[in-house]
Every structure is written in structure tokens, then in C-alpha cells.
Amino acid sequence: MNSECKVNEIYNKSSTGQQVSNEEIKTIENIIRDLDNGLIQVVERVDNEWKTNVWIKKAILLYFKSRKIDNIELPPFTYRDCIPLKNIEGNNNSRIVPGAIVRYGSFLENKTVAMPSFINIGAYVSEGTMVDTWATVGSCAYIGKNVHLSGGVGIGGVLEPISNNPVIIEDNCFIGSRSIIVEGVRVGQGSVIGAGVTLTASTPIIDVTGTEEKKYKGIVPPHSIVIPGSRNKSFPAGEYQVPCALIIGSRNNSTNQKVTLDQTFRR
């Protein structure tokens, strides 16, 4: 029986209130170890299509359930949690700056930088990416190569409902300060998301570069430049301005000069 079948069997057993055996707990621990080492991913690209491995999300939930809450000593502070912190060893040249919290079960590829930020279990951060100060990478989110998550960016996590897809930020994107991207939104390669943009699964993403608008939901096309916007919407009480996101152009050389990452930070 492969790992996926084993996890589904254990998950179904646990969901009906049955006791999970020590051997089954060991199976879950081994899967989370593989997740921590980057051998498996919650979301991955297969034949140019994004695929969510729901069974790994189930394994994470089972891991939470099997763990005991205990003290984590980081003098002079004491924390209480059931998930340990990540330990990066070997030839990985990633930098985790004091004040950053990176949980076990997440994975950072080589040459990533985590300023004082938070990266949750199941998240995958690809090579050369900068997670800037106070940014959050939620559980199971995928961050591509050479991405800049600016200060205070919120990348939503998703463990439940179990069928929901994680947020995906493809390679070479720039995500502006205090932007919020949640509910499985996918930002296409090379896109620039302006400061303060909020993207949810239901946020209208409107391309206003042509003579007629084009509307998207849940997906930002590759190389888009996106800023916050608003539009009129009628309600029983009257008309009000509601948030949207506006695609105002495509990334070009001028944009690259403003948002390209400096390799001096990366070793």
C-alpha cells in the first residue's frame, strides 16, 4: 500500500473515532519528515497543471492530532505548542533571521531569506525567494522561485476544509507590502501585485488595459501588474463601493528595474 492509501485509511479511521495505532502514528511522522525535507509537496506542478495532494493535508491534520502540547524553550522565552521549529542543516544556504518562525514540516529551498516572519507547516518556499519582515506564509501555500513577499504580506493557509486548494505564487512575482492573498488564489508567473491589494477567491480581478474589461476570479494572469480598485455594487440599502483588483498593464523592463531582486542578499 502506498503512502497516499495509508494516510487515507488512517484518516478515515481517525474520523470515525477509532484509535490510531503507534505504527500508524509512525507512518504519519515519516510523511511529515519527508514534507520537512522537501521530498513531497502539498501542491505541485504535474504536466504543466497545478495539483493539490489532499492526502498530505490529511497527514498534517493527523500529525497535529497525534502530538502532545509541550514547552519549546528559546531563552529567555518559553512557548507551548505541538509542532517543533524547523532545523535547517547541510548545504542549504537559506537565511532565517532572528525573530523569524519557521515551523517543522515546511520547506525552504536553497538561497531563501526569511526576515522576521512566519512560515507555517506544509508551506513550500522556492529558491531565491525573500520573505520580508512581518510577512506570513500560511500552511500548504506554494511560493515559487525568486519571489519577493514584501513587508506585512499575508499569504493565506489552508488545512480545512480539506478539499480547498492552497495559495500559489508562481516564479518571479513581486507581492507588494500589506497585500493579502487567500482562498486558493493563483498568481501567475512574473506578476507584480501592488501594495495593499486583497485577492480572495471571489475578488473580481479586472483587466482594464483594453477597450473592454476582462474579468477573472481566483487567477492573476502571468506578467500582470495589479493595483487595488473599487466598483459600484447595488444592495437593498443602496449603491456602495466594493473592493476589486485592477490589471493595469504587463510587466516590462521599466517594471523589472523597480522590483528585480538583488542577488547580493543570496549566497
NORLIN-V854944 format. One record per backbone hydrogen bond with DSSP energy under -1.0 kcal/mol. NH is the residue of the N-H (numbers start at 1). CO is the residue of the C=O. E is the energy in kcal/mol with one decimal. If there is no record, write none. Layout:
BEGIN
nh=<NH;NH>
co=<CO;CO>
e=<E;E>
END
This chain:
BEGIN
nh=<6;7;8;9;10;11;12;13;14;15;16;17;18;25;26;27;28;29;30;31;32;33;34;35;36;37;38;39;44;46;49;51;53;54;56;57;58;59;60;61;62;63;64;65;66;67;70;72;74;77;79;81;86;95;97;100;101;103;104;106;107;109;113;114;115;117;118;119;120;122;123;124;125;126;128;129;130;131;132;134;135;136;137;138;141;142;143;144;146;148;149;150;152;153;154;155;156;158;164;168;169;170;172;174;175;176;178;179;180;181;182;185;186;187;188;190;191;192;193;194;196;197;199;205;206;207;208;214;216;220;223;224;225;226;227;229;231;233;235;238;240;242;244;245;246;247;248;251;256;257;258;259;260;265;266>
co=<2;3;4;5;6;7;8;9;10;11;12;14;13;21;22;23;24;25;26;27;28;29;30;31;32;33;35;34;51;49;46;44;42;52;53;53;54;55;56;57;58;59;60;61;62;63;81;79;77;74;72;70;102;112;114;97;117;119;84;103;123;125;129;95;131;115;135;101;137;105;120;141;107;143;110;126;147;113;149;116;132;153;118;155;138;167;124;169;127;173;130;175;133;150;179;136;181;139;161;185;142;187;145;191;148;193;151;176;197;154;199;182;218;168;220;171;188;224;174;226;177;194;180;216;245;214;247;207;205;186;189;221;249;192;246;244;242;240;238;235;233;231;229;204;227;206;225;223;252;253;255;255;256;262;263>
e=<-2.3;-2.7;-2.4;-2.1;-2.5;-3.1;-2.3;-2.0;-2.8;-2.5;-1.0;-1.7;-1.9;-2.2;-2.1;-1.7;-1.9;-2.5;-2.2;-1.7;-2.3;-2.0;-2.0;-2.1;-2.5;-1.6;-1.2;-2.5;-2.3;-3.3;-1.5;-3.0;-3.9;-1.3;-1.4;-1.1;-2.1;-1.7;-2.1;-2.1;-2.4;-2.1;-2.3;-2.0;-1.8;-1.1;-2.5;-3.3;-2.7;-2.8;-2.8;-2.3;-3.1;-2.6;-2.5;-2.5;-2.9;-2.5;-2.6;-1.6;-2.1;-3.0;-2.5;-3.1;-2.5;-1.0;-2.1;-2.7;-2.6;-1.2;-1.8;-2.5;-2.9;-2.2;-1.3;-1.5;-2.6;-3.3;-2.6;-3.5;-2.0;-2.7;-3.0;-2.3;-1.8;-2.5;-3.0;-2.8;-2.4;-2.0;-3.0;-2.4;-1.9;-1.9;-2.8;-2.8;-3.1;-2.2;-1.7;-2.0;-2.7;-2.5;-3.5;-2.4;-3.0;-3.3;-1.7;-1.6;-2.5;-2.9;-2.5;-1.1;-2.5;-2.8;-2.3;-2.6;-1.6;-3.2;-3.1;-3.4;-2.0;-1.6;-3.2;-2.9;-3.1;-3.4;-2.3;-1.6;-2.5;-2.7;-2.4;-1.2;-2.3;-2.9;-2.3;-2.3;-2.0;-2.2;-2.8;-1.9;-2.5;-2.6;-2.0;-2.6;-2.8;-3.0;-2.4;-2.8;-2.5;-1.8;-1.1;-1.5;-2.4;-1.4;-1.3>
END
